[in-house]
Structure formats: C-alpha cells, structure tokens
Amino acid sequence: MAGLSRAAWHRVRTDAFGAEPRGERLSRIHRSPQFADGAFRNPLPTRRLVYERTPLEITRAQLTGDRTRRAPGAAVPVHRLLPADLARPPASGLRLTWLGHATVLAEIGGRRVLFDPVWGDRCSPFGWTGPKRLHPVPLPLAELGPVDVVVVSHDHYDHLDMATIRELTGTGAVFAVPLGVGAHLEHWGVPADRLVELDWWESAEVAGLTLTATPARHYCSRGPRTSALFLWASWVVAGGGHRLFHSGDTGYFPGFAEVGRRLGPFDATMMQVGAYSDFWPEVHMTPEEGVRAHLDLGGELLLPIHWCTFNLALHPWDEPAERVVAAAQSLGARLAVPRPGKPFEPVEAPALRLWWRAVTTRPAEEQPSEPQPTGPRPPVPDGADPAGANGSARSKASAEDDGVPV
C-alpha cells in the first residue's frame, strides 16, 4: 500500500486480523464440547455457501445485480443521539437504543451494556476498501459516556471493530466474548482481567448482571480462511428483573426454543434479520426466520437488527424491514423498528413508523401497503383516540419528531 513501509503494512494487517489463542485460552478451547476434529462445530451441520455455487459466482452476482436498490436513495433519517437523551434512567428499568447494524446500547438493571459495537466507517480490516457505512453513527463514541459491559457475539468485522474496541478500553468496561475471541481483544490492549470468555451455556456475573453465551449457527473469520479456534454465540443478559436476548449472527435452528425454556422469557429480543442470501442459507436468518426465532425464545418485543447500515448482501436495502413487519403482523409478534439512535423502553414501545420508505429506492408501484399494528390490541377506553388501539398512541408533535407525517 502506497505510503506505508513493509513493516508498517505488516503491522496494520496483523493488528486488524487479531491474534491466535495460546496457552490456557487454547487449552479451554480444546476442552470445549463444541470443539471437535480441530474446529468449533455448529449445533447441527451447516453450510456457509451453497455447494454448487463458487466464490466467483457470488462476486459476479454482487457486481452485476441491481446495486441501486441495495442502498437508500437519500440520507437515512438518523436520530442524533445526545447524552441528554440518556441522562434520565429508564422509568421501567430497561431502555434500548439501536445504533445501527448489530450495535445496541441496553440500559438494564442500572447498568449499561453495549452489544457488538462498531463505530468504524467500514467493516473491513482496511480503511480504504470493504462495505462502507450507509448512514453516520448516531453519536460519536466519545459522547457515549460510561459503559459497564461490552458484549461481542463473534469476530466478523461488522461485529468486532478494532478501533472501537481500543477506544472502549478506556471506559473501564468488562468485555464479554465467546471462547477464543479474547485473543483478539487482548492483542489490541484490553487487559486480561477485564475479559470474560464463555462457552455456550456458560454464565458469568458482571457488574450485577448475569451474562450467558448461548448456541448460534454461524462461523468466525478475520482473514481469508475460516478460523477454527474462535467460537460464535448469541447472548442473554439478565438483571434488575429484566432479560434480553441478542442474536449476533445466526441461521435459524431449533435451539432457540431451548434457550427460551432455560433462560427466557425475554422482555426484548434483538434479532438479526438482514444480510441473508441463497449463497449462505444457513448462517443468517431471513426476516421471517427472525420473527419465528423471537417467538421460539418467548420474546415480548422484537427489535430487528443487522440491516440498514452496511450493504452486505444482494437484497434491497429496505427489504428486511418490509418483510419483518409483514411477518410480525402475520404471526402476532410485537415489534419496534426505531430510527437508528432513537431510544425507547420496550414496555412502551413506540408506534410503528415506516420511516425507511421515505428514503427507499423501491419503485412506488412496488411499495407494500401500510401494515396493521402488530401484537395484541388492548381495550380502548371510552372517549380515547382509536389511533392508540395498539397501545402506542402518540401526540402529533412526537410523531413529527420521528420524521413521519401525521
């Protein structure tokens, strides 16, 4: 790369790729029930790519498909999150702020938990290539304030960003990761005594919260080949009488029901619904599978994640949102789809606003009709505005604050 010496170029590559597990960390990996024949295994046989397709075919499809519909047609209406938005504790004891892609700030049990934090402009080991952010981060990382726990689901670049981790190290947070992934973070400067590495079904008490790594159907890799020594996981966080589930990346599998039986039910689930493809049908869920998994888990409210921020698959940019709304309506799941950066409390989730339609490139004749509210309808008191029949009536001012005409 122009402007870098060979030694500097090697250092940049090495740092971004992380480090291999060694010593006791490697011994724990070898003892894991999930580790067999030299590699971590999924809960059931899983293909990353359809066998009859080649990487060349995938690259050709990415370059020749309708790329205009894979990105928003105008600026995404991000809510500029300010520290004042989070200054007052949540009245219910639980507040979620989706910051884009799989990054979610959860305030639970008086603590702040940050899932899969990525503030980088690209999800790539390099600053000059790779999928680029489609909207700005709702707030600079320096304005985020204290963080008690950082939870990482796996080591892919759109979930684990080196520069973000390095900056978060200064917050004093504890970092919870699946087995092996701690090698990357320690290589980047996270002190070993602030790392918690868990195998599936293992739990740890951190800052008064109970964190549990649960099975997922995916894989790890920060280089050109799949990594054999790094585990992937979904996560359960419980505290203050509340429970959350964050899927990370996963294909659908029957294990969600077991997680629900053992650790649920959940006040909210944060479910991956984007970057699905026929090229990798078993390691990412479709929106419909995300809703099904949410119901298997016993989730009360579904927050769709892993869409909107990076162009990682061939589907239209807005398709995950449209499909998850339709699936939630069909199956009676309660849903919140806030703009990136807009905090909300799951107990009183905001009204469903289809804000993405204002910036979509989907032709007008293909726009789906307005869906009905999702979830059960509580009775409407006499004289109340029937617009609040789904439990989320809001004032004209607050709806306009969401950028949606009333």
C-alpha positions, 0 to 999 in steps of 0.5 A, spaced: 500 500 500 502 506 497 505 510 503 506 505 508 513 501 509 513 493 509 513 493 516 508 498 517 503 494 512 505 488 516 503 491 522 496 494 520 494 487 517 496 483 523 493 488 528 486 488 524 486 480 523 487 479 531 491 474 534 491 466 535 489 463 542 495 460 546 496 457 552 490 456 557 485 460 552 487 454 547 487 449 552 479 451 554 478 451 547 480 444 546 476 442 552 470 445 549 464 440 547 463 444 541 470 443 539 471 437 535 476 434 529 480 441 530 474 446 529 468 449 533 462 445 530 455 448 529 449 445 533 447 441 527 451 441 520 451 447 516 453 450 510 456 457 509 455 457 501 451 453 497 455 447 494 454 448 487 455 455 487 463 458 487 466 464 490 466 467 483 459 466 482 457 470 488 462 476 486 459 476 479 452 476 482 454 482 487 457 486 481 452 485 476 445 485 480 441 491 481 446 495 486 441 501 486 436 498 490 441 495 495 442 502 498 437 508 500 436 513 495 437 519 500 440 520 507 437 515 512 433 519 517 438 518 523 436 520 530 442 524 533 443 521 539 445 526 545 447 524 552 441 528 554 437 523 551 440 518 556 441 522 562 434 520 565 434 512 567 429 508 564 422 509 568 421 501 567 428 499 568 430 497 561 431 502 555 434 500 548 437 504 543 439 501 536 445 504 533 445 501 527 447 494 524 448 489 530 450 495 535 445 496 541 446 500 547 441 496 553 440 500 559 438 494 564 438 493 571 442 500 572 447 498 568 449 499 561 451 494 556 453 495 549 452 489 544 457 488 538 459 495 537 462 498 531 463 505 530 468 504 524 466 507 517 467 500 514 467 493 516 473 491 513 480 490 516 482 496 511 480 503 511 480 504 504 476 498 501 470 493 504 462 495 505 462 502 507 457 505 512 450 507 509 448 512 514 453 516 520 453 513 527 448 516 531 453 519 536 460 519 536 463 514 541 466 519 545 459 522 547 457 515 549 459 516 556 460 510 561 459 503 559 459 497 564 459 491 559 461 490 552 458 484 549 461 481 542 457 475 539 463 473 534 469 476 530 466 478 523 468 485 522 461 488 522 461 485 529 468 486 532 471 493 530 478 494 532 478 501 533 472 501 537 474 496 541 481 500 543 477 506 544 472 502 549 478 500 553 478 506 556 471 506 559 473 501 564 468 496 561 468 488 562 468 485 555 464 479 554 466 474 548 465 467 546 471 462 547 477 464 543 475 471 541 479 474 547 485 473 543 483 478 539 481 483 544 487 482 548 492 483 542 489 490 541 490 492 549 484 490 553 487 487 559 486 480 561 482 481 567 477 485 564 475 479 559 470 474 560 470 468 555 464 463 555 462 457 552 455 456 550 451 455 556 456 458 560 454 464 565 458 469 568 456 475 573 458 482 571 457 488 574 450 485 577 448 482 571 448 475 569 451 474 562 450 467 558 453 465 551 448 461 548 448 456 541 448 460 534 449 457 527 454 461 524 462 461 523 468 466 525 473 469 520 478 475 520 482 473 514 481 469 508 480 462 511 475 460 516 478 460 523 477 454 527 479 456 534 474 462 535 467 460 537 460 464 535 454 465 540 448 469 541 447 472 548 442 473 554 443 478 559 439 478 565 438 483 571 434 488 575 428 483 573 429 484 566 432 479 560 434 480 553 436 476 548 441 478 542 442 474 536 449 476 533 449 472 527 445 466 526 441 461 521 435 459 524 435 452 528 431 449 533 435 451 539 432 457 540 426 454 543 431 451 548 434 457 550 427 460 551 425 454 556 432 455 560 433 462 560 427 466 557 422 469 557 425 475 554 422 482 555 426 484 548 429 480 543 434 483 538 434 479 532 438 479 526 434 479 520 438 482 514 444 480 510 441 473 508 442 470 501 441 463 497 449 463 497 449 462 505 442 459 507 444 457 513 448 462 517 443 468 517 436 468 518 431 471 513 426 476 516 421 471 517 426 466 520 427 472 525 420 473 527 419 465 528 426 465 532 423 471 537 417 467 538 421 460 539 425 464 545 418 467 548 420 474 546 415 480 548 418 485 543 422 484 537 427 489 535 430 487 528 437 488 527 443 487 522 440 491 516 440 498 514 447 500 515 452 496 511 450 493 504 452 486 505 448 482 501 444 482 494 437 484 497 434 491 497 436 495 502 429 496 505 427 489 504 428 486 511 424 491 514 418 490 509 418 483 510 419 483 518 413 487 519 409 483 514 411 477 518 410 480 525 403 482 523 402 475 520 404 471 526 402 476 532 409 478 534 410 485 537 415 489 534 419 496 534 423 498 528 426 505 531 430 510 527 437 508 528 439 512 535 432 513 537 431 510 544 425 507 547 423 502 553 420 496 550 414 496 555 412 502 551 414 501 545 413 506 540 408 506 534 410 503 528 413 508 523 415 506 516 420 511 516 425 507 511 420 508 505 421 515 505 428 514 503 427 507 499 429 506 492 423 501 491 419 503 485 412 506 488 408 501 484 412 496 488 411 499 495 407 494 500 401 497 503 401 500 510 401 494 515 396 493 521 399 494 528 402 488 530 401 484 537 395 484 541 390 490 541 388 492 548 381 495 550 380 502 548 377 506 553 371 510 552 372 517 549 380 515 547 383 516 540 382 509 536 389 511 533 392 508 540 388 501 539 395 498 539 397 501 545 402 506 542 398 512 541 402 518 540 401 526 540 402 529 533 408 533 535 412 526 537 410 523 531 413 529 527 419 528 531 420 521 528 420 524 521 413 521 519 407 525 517 401 525 521 
